[in-house]
Amino acid sequence: MKSVFTFVMCALCSIVITCVGAEPAAQALRLPRHLLIVDAHNDTVQQILFEHVDIGKRQVDGGIDLPRLREGGVGVPFFALYVPEFYKGAEAVRRTLDYRDAMQVVFDKYPERVELATSADDITRITGKDKIAIVLTVEGGHQIDDDLAVLRVYRRMGVLSMTLTHFRGNNWADSSMAPAEHNGLTDFGKDVVREMNAIGMIVDISHVSDKTFYDALAVSSKPVIASHSSCRSISDHPRNMSDDMLVALGKNGGVVGANFYSAFLNQQEAAEGMKRISKSNTLAPSETGAALDEYAVNYHVETGDIRPRVGYAKLDDAVSCIDHIAKLIGVDHVGIGSDFDGIPIVPQGLEDISNMPALAAALMRKGYSESDIRKIMGGNFVRVIRQVVGH
């Protein structure tokens, strides 16, 4: 059976021979062999938990499932355990465990196809067995209920990274999409960053306010990531990063995963994106337990993330975002963070995860070398994992 890497290289060669006019065979031969692709963020677990989707089978809707990961040559997807901020305290912890349990069902059902990865060595071992190495993340610091012991338990359960906030701030960090309450990180928030460094858990600054971002970089002794953020110079959205922030992240040794949300790649849809997030921030259900879970499921279905539409942005806009970051801070600091299954509008040509070969081919046409493409498509994130975890 062809390995996932051989498969993606065949697909890449096919795309390049079709799309590149001059010396197509020579161009194809310059593509990296055994290309390891990392997607640093998706929200597919919501489909698994809410709609009981079997991602082992190709789905009609959504952006990610195991067949399409394989088609796209993505050997290392980051699956986010995202609990909305209207889950408070212990309720947020409980719901995080529900997500972790939902992922365990996938691991148990498809042991020959997927395996949990908690280190760079795991990634090498798992992908070397022609399996998909799934990384788990927590998407929002509110999910630790202000308790470092909960953070440590998440790490022991196999969670490799955590975003410090989501769309709302929490008790110790400010978000990019809500009024500031703490002027960045509180003292406890700084302790969270230090503890994450100590236990080998990656600090993810996507979603945080600018001040929280700079506070996190000042405290962290290890590289941090922006798992799914794009460029304000391309689309002026608070969720994107300014050039100054990108420069600071590069000096930290971190990596930015370009987000494929059309509103983050094309200014025409930025206002719509902000309006949508602002609406979600007003939700304040009074329910708890099973009733709160039902409320969350209903809202998720209504938002349309599972069935996104194609927007104004195109594949070339994603390439422009990656190119801007690479030119500004170096090719060692940019990667991919699709946000598939968490975004309602996708770019033309990047409708789902199976389109990653087209992205790699577009980068090659842009003039990026084999070494550059290896780094952008996955090597940079693996490097940060190794630096943070140590193996």
Residue pairs with C-beta under 8 A, 6 or more apart in sequence:
1 130
2 10
3 34
3 130
4 70
4 73
4 75
4 127
4 130
4 132
5 33
5 34
5 35
5 36
5 73
5 75
5 127
6 34
7 70
7 71
7 73
8 35
8 37
8 72
8 73
8 356
8 357
8 360
9 31
9 32
9 33
9 34
9 35
9 73
11 71
11 73
11 357
12 28
12 31
12 35
12 73
12 357
12 360
12 361
13 28
13 31
15 357
15 358
15 361
16 24
16 27
16 28
16 31
16 361
16 364
16 365
17 24
17 25
17 27
17 28
19 361
19 365
20 27
20 361
20 364
20 365
27 364
30 364
30 370
31 360
31 361
31 364
31 370
31 373
32 370
32 371
32 373
32 374
35 73
35 360
35 373
35 374
35 377
35 378
36 75
36 76
36 123
36 127
36 374
36 377
36 378
36 379
36 382
37 72
37 73
37 74
37 75
37 76
37 336
37 356
37 360
37 377
37 378
38 74
38 75
38 76
38 77
38 78
38 335
38 336
38 377
38 378
38 381
38 382
39 74
39 76
39 77
39 78
39 257
39 336
39 337
39 338
39 340
39 353
39 356
40 78
40 225
40 227
40 228
40 255
40 257
40 335
40 336
40 337
40 381
41 78
41 80
41 137
41 206
41 227
41 228
41 257
41 259
41 337
41 338
41 339
41 342
42 63
42 64
42 77
42 78
42 79
42 80
42 338
42 339
42 340
42 341
42 342
42 353
43 80
43 82
43 139
43 305
43 339
43 340
43 341
43 342
44 55
44 62
44 63
44 64
44 65
44 77
44 79
44 340
44 341
45 79
45 80
45 81
45 82
45 99
45 102
45 103
46 82
46 300
46 305
46 341
46 342
47 53
47 55
47 59
47 62
47 306
47 341
48 55
48 102
48 103
48 105
48 106
49 98
49 99
49 102
50 296
50 297
50 300
50 301
51 301
51 306
53 59
53 62
53 65
55 64
55 65
55 66
55 106
56 65
56 66
56 106
56 109
56 110
56 113
57 65
57 66
57 67
58 65
58 67
58 68
59 65
61 306
61 307
62 306
62 307
62 340
62 341
62 352
63 308
63 338
63 340
63 341
63 346
63 351
63 352
63 353
64 77
64 340
64 341
64 352
64 353
66 110
66 113
66 114
66 132
68 352
68 353
68 354
69 77
69 132
69 353
70 132
71 353
71 354
72 352
72 353
72 354
72 355
72 356
72 357
73 356
73 357
74 132
74 353
74 356
75 123
75 127
75 132
75 133
75 378
76 117
76 123
76 127
76 132
76 133
76 134
76 135
76 378
76 381
76 382
77 132
77 134
77 135
77 353
78 135
78 136
78 137
78 160
78 161
78 227
78 337
79 103
79 134
79 135
79 136
79 137
80 137
80 138
80 139
80 342
81 96
81 99
81 100
81 103
81 136
81 137
81 138
81 139
81 143
81 159
82 99
82 139
82 140
82 166
82 342
83 92
83 95
83 96
83 99
83 139
83 140
83 142
83 143
84 166
84 280
84 283
84 296
84 299
85 140
85 142
85 166
85 167
85 168
85 170
85 281
86 283
86 284
86 285
86 292
86 296
87 95
87 142
87 143
87 292
87 296
88 142
89 145
90 145
91 288
91 289
91 292
92 140
92 142
92 143
92 145
93 143
93 144
93 145
93 150
95 143
95 293
95 296
96 138
96 143
96 154
98 293
100 136
100 157
100 158
100 159
103 134
103 136
106 114
106 134
107 114
107 115
107 116
107 134
112 131
113 131
113 132
114 131
114 132
114 133
114 134
115 122
115 126
115 129
115 131
115 132
115 133
115 134
116 122
116 133
116 134
116 136
116 158
117 123
117 126
117 133
117 134
117 135
117 160
118 135
118 158
118 160
118 389
119 200
119 385
119 386
119 389
119 390
119 391
120 382
120 383
120 385
120 386
120 389
120 391
121 391
122 133
123 133
123 135
123 382
123 385
126 132
126 133
127 133
135 160
135 161
135 385
136 157
136 158
136 159
136 160
137 159
137 160
137 161
137 162
137 163
137 204
137 227
138 144
138 154
138 159
138 161
138 162
138 163
139 162
139 163
139 166
139 207
140 162
140 163
140 165
140 166
140 170
140 207
141 162
141 163
141 164
141 165
141 170
141 172
141 173
141 189
141 192
142 165
142 166
142 168
142 170
142 171
143 150
143 154
143 162
144 150
144 151
144 154
144 162
144 192
146 170
146 171
146 172
146 188
148 191
148 192
148 195
151 162
151 192
151 195
151 196
151 199
151 201
152 195
152 199
154 162
154 201
155 199
155 200
155 201
159 201
160 201
160 202
160 385
160 389
161 201
161 202
161 203
161 204
161 225
161 227
162 196
162 201
162 202
162 203
162 204
163 204
163 205
163 206
163 207
163 208
163 227
164 173
164 185
164 189
164 192
164 193
164 203
164 204
164 205
164 207
164 208
164 212
164 216
165 173
165 174
165 175
165 176
165 207
165 208
165 209
165 212
166 175
166 207
167 175
167 177
167 178
167 207
167 277
167 280
167 281
168 175
168 177
168 178
168 281
169 175
169 178
169 179
169 180
169 181
169 182
169 209
171 186
171 188
172 182
172 185
172 186
172 188
172 189
172 192
173 182
173 184
173 185
173 186
173 189
173 192
173 208
173 209
173 212
174 180
174 181
174 182
174 183
174 184
174 185
174 208
174 209
174 211
174 212
175 207
175 208
175 209
175 212
176 207
176 208
176 209
176 210
176 238
176 239
177 207
177 238
177 239
177 274
177 277
177 278
177 281
178 281
180 209
180 211
182 189
183 211
184 209
184 211
184 212
184 214
184 215
185 192
185 193
185 212
185 215
185 216
185 219
189 212
189 215
190 215
190 219
193 203
193 216
193 219
193 220
194 219
194 221
195 201
196 202
196 203
196 220
197 203
197 220
197 221
197 222
197 388
200 388
200 389
200 390
201 388
202 224
202 225
202 384
202 385
202 388
203 216
203 220
203 222
203 224
203 225
204 224
204 225
204 226
204 227
205 212
205 213
205 216
205 217
205 224
205 225
205 226
205 229
205 249
206 225
206 226
206 227
206 228
206 229
206 239
206 257
206 259
206 337
207 239
208 216
210 242
210 245
213 241
213 245
213 248
214 245
214 248
216 224
217 224
217 248
217 249
217 252
220 252
222 387
222 388
223 252
223 253
223 254
223 255
223 384
223 387
223 388
224 249
224 252
224 254
225 254
225 255
225 256
225 257
225 381
225 384
226 241
226 249
226 254
226 255
226 256
226 257
226 337
227 257
227 337
228 257
228 259
228 337
228 338
228 339
229 239
229 240
229 241
229 256
229 257
229 258
229 259
229 264
229 337
230 237
230 239
230 240
230 241
230 258
230 259
230 261
230 264
230 265
230 321
231 240
231 241
231 243
231 246
231 321
231 324
231 325
232 240
232 241
232 242
232 243
233 242
233 243
233 324
234 240
234 265
234 266
234 267
234 317
234 320
234 321
234 324
235 263
235 264
235 265
235 266
235 267
235 269
235 270
236 267
236 270
237 263
237 264
237 270
237 273
237 274
238 274
239 259
239 264
239 273
239 277
240 259
240 264
241 249
241 256
243 328
246 256
246 325
246 328
246 329
246 333
247 328
247 329
249 255
249 256
249 329
249 333
250 328
250 329
250 330
250 332
250 333
253 333
253 384
253 387
254 333
254 384
255 332
255 333
255 334
255 335
255 380
255 381
255 383
255 384
256 325
256 333
256 334
256 335
256 337
257 335
257 336
257 337
257 338
257 381
258 318
258 321
258 322
258 325
258 334
258 335
258 336
258 337
259 265
259 337
259 338
259 339
259 343
260 313
260 318
260 338
260 339
260 340
260 343
260 346
260 347
260 350
261 273
261 339
261 343
261 345
261 346
262 269
262 310
262 311
262 312
262 313
262 343
262 345
262 346
262 347
263 269
263 270
263 272
263 273
263 274
263 311
263 345
264 270
264 273
264 321
265 313
265 317
265 318
265 320
265 321
265 347
266 311
266 312
266 313
266 317
266 347
268 312
269 311
269 312
269 313
269 345
272 345
273 345
276 303
276 344
280 303
283 299
285 292
285 295
287 294
287 295
300 306
303 344
304 344
305 341
305 342
305 343
305 344
306 341
308 343
308 344
308 345
308 346
309 344
309 345
309 346
310 345
310 346
310 347
310 348
310 351
311 345
311 346
311 347
311 348
313 345
313 347
313 348
314 347
314 348
314 349
315 347
315 348
315 349
315 350
315 355
315 358
315 359
315 362
316 349
316 362
317 347
318 347
318 350
318 359
319 359
319 362
319 363
319 366
322 334
322 363
322 376
323 366
325 333
325 334
326 333
326 334
326 368
326 372
326 376
331 368
331 372
331 375
331 376
332 375
332 380
332 383
333 380
334 375
334 376
334 380
335 375
335 376
335 377
335 378
335 380
335 381
336 356
336 359
336 376
336 377
336 378
338 350
338 353
340 346
340 352
340 353
346 352
349 355
349 358
350 358
350 359
356 377
359 377
360 373
360 377
363 372
363 373
363 376
363 377
364 373
368 376
